[in-house]
Amino acid sequence: MTTAAMILSAGESSRFGGYPKALLATGQGTAVRRLTDICLVDGFDPVVVVAGAHATAIAHEVRGLDVSVVVADRWREGRTASIQAGLEAIPDDRDVLFWPVDHSFVAARTVDALLSARDTDLLGVWFIPTYEGRGGHPVLWRSWVRNDLMELRPDAPIRALLPEFGPQVRRVAVEDPGVLTNVDTPEGYREALDAFQSRGDLR
C-alpha cells in the first residue's frame, strides 16, 4: 500500500527568535533532513514538506531530495490551514503519515510500528503512538480521514476530530519517549537533543 508523508514546518518559530525549527541539528543532520530521510528510506510517496514563514530556507535545505515543498500561504491562520495545504498536494487515495517537524527526535522504528499497526488493523483510521500511556506524534491517517480534515476551520485543532472516529482511533504503544518530545523552546530543544543522543535511536 502506497502511503504519503507530510512533514509540517510552517510556523515562524517565534520562541527561537525566528530561527526555523526545521534547521535545528538532531545529531543526524537538521530536523527536516532527518525526517525526510526516514520517510524516503521507508518508501513514502509522495513526501511533502509543508513550509510557511521560512519556505525559502527549508526548500534550500531539502534541495536534491525526492520531496515536494508546499508553501502554505495561509499558515498565519492556524496549523490546520497548513495541514490542508499539504493534503491538497497528496493524492486522495493515499494514507498519510503526519509528522510535525518539532517532533524531530522520534525513532524511525516508531514509524515502522505505525505502518505495521495500520496494515494489520482494517478498522482503525487514526493511529497514534503512545509512550507510557500518553499520545504523541507522528500520527498515521487512513485516506478517508482526509475529507474531515479539509472541512475543519483553519484555526481548529485536528484533535477536535477524535471523538468523531471514536473506537476507530487506535493507540499504538511504542518504547520511544521521542513521540512526546515537542521541541518548543531552546531549553527544551537542548534537553531533547541530549536525551536523543544518549539513546542512540538510529531506528
N, C-alpha and C positions, 0 to 999 in steps of 0.2 A: 504494500500500500504506500503510495507516494504521500509524503507529509511535508508541508511547508513549515518554515520557521520565520517568526517575526521577532526581531531584536529591537526593542524600543529604547530610543535615546534622543528624545525630542525636547527635553526640558532645558532650562537655561543654567542649571547648576548654581543657583544664587548662593547657596551656603558654601560653595567652593570658590567664591569670588568670581564666578563666571567661567571658571576652568571646566571644560567638558568632562563629566564623569566617564564618558566613553574612552577618554585618553589616559585615564589613571592606570598606572602599572599594576599588573597582577603577579609579577614574577614569571609569567609566561607571555610576555608582550602586553599590550594595552588591553583594557577590558573588552572593547568591541572586537579586537582581533582574536582574543581568546574565545569569545562566544561564537564568532563566525567560523573559526577553525573547527570547533567542536561540531557545529551544525553541518559543515561541509563534509567532514570525515564520516558523520553518521548518515549522509545521503539525503538530507533535507532538500527539497526542491519545490519552489524557489526559496532562497534565503534572502529575506528582505530586512534591511536596516532602515528604521523609521527615524528620521532626523528632523530637527526644527531649528532651534536657536543657533546650533553650531553645525549646520549642514555642510558647509564647505570643509571644515576641518575633519569631520567624520568621513566624508566622501574621500578625502585625500588619504586618510588612514587605511581604508579598505580597498584602495585602488589596486587593480590587478587580481582581485579575488572574484570568484564567480558569485557575486552578490548584487542585489539591486538596492540602491539607495533611494528611498522615497522621502520627499520633503513634505512634511505635514504643515501646510500653510496656516492651519487653524490651531496650531499647538497651544497658543495662549488661552484658548477656550477651555482646555482641560485635557487630561491624559486620554480620555476616551475618544476625543476628536483625533488624536494622533493614531490610536489603535484603528479607528475606522479608516484613516488614510492608508494604513498598512494593509488592511483587509482588501481594499479596492485593488491592490496590486497582486493579489493572490487568487488563483482560480477558485471558483465557487465550490468545487468538489473536493478540495484539499482539507484534511485535518490540519490544525495549526498548533505548533509549539509557540507559546507566547513567553518571551524572555526579556524582562526589563534589564537594562544594562547595569542598573545599580544593584543587581543580584549577581555580580560577576565572579563570586567565589564558590559557585555551585560545582560539585564534582561532576565530571562528564558521565559517570556511571548512573547518576540520578536521571539524566535524560534517557538513558537506556531503560531504566526501570519504568519510566512513564510510558515509553513506547511498548514495552512488554505488557504493562497493565492494559493498555488500550487494545492490544492485539488479542488478549485472552478474555476480555470483558466486552461482550457485544452490546450490553445495555447501558454502560457508562457513557456519558457525553462530555464530562468535565473532570479532568484528572489533576489532583492537587497533591504535590509531595508534602509529607509531614515528617517532622523530626520531633520526637518526644511529645507527640500529640498536637503539635502546632503546625498549621499550614503555611506554606510559603510559595516560592517561585523557583523555576518556571512552571507554567501550567500547560496542559495539553487539551485542546478543544476538538471535538468532532466537528465536521463541516457544517452540520445543521445548527450549531450554536451561532453561526455567522449572522443570520437574519436578526436574531435578538440583540446581538452586539451592535449591529448597524442602526437599530432603532432607538438605542439609548441616547439621552441628551449628551452633548459633548462634555459636560461637567459632571455627569453621573458616574459613580464608581462602578466598575464592572461587577463587583461582588453583589450589587443590587439584584443581579440575575440569579444568584444561587438558590434562593427559595423557590424560584420557578421550576428549577430542574430537580429539586428535592433529592430523592434517592438515586438519581442518575449522576449526582456529584460523587465521585469516588476519591477517597483519600488513600494515597499510596505511601506507606511507611518506608522511609529511607534512613540509612545511617549517614546522614550528611547535614551537619549544622549549617552548611552554606546556604541551604534553602531559606533560612530565617535571617540571613545576614543582608540587611538593606543598607548599602553604603549611603548614608545621609549627611554625614558631617566629616570634616577632615580627621577628627579624633577617631570616629567610628571606622573610617577607612584604614587608618594605621593599625588599629586593633584587629580588624578583619584580615588585613594582609599578613600580619604576624601569625595569626591563628591558621590561616590557609597554608602558609609556607611550612609551619610546623607539622601540619597533617600530611603534606606531600601528596595531595589528591590529584594525580595526573589523570586518573579515570574514575 
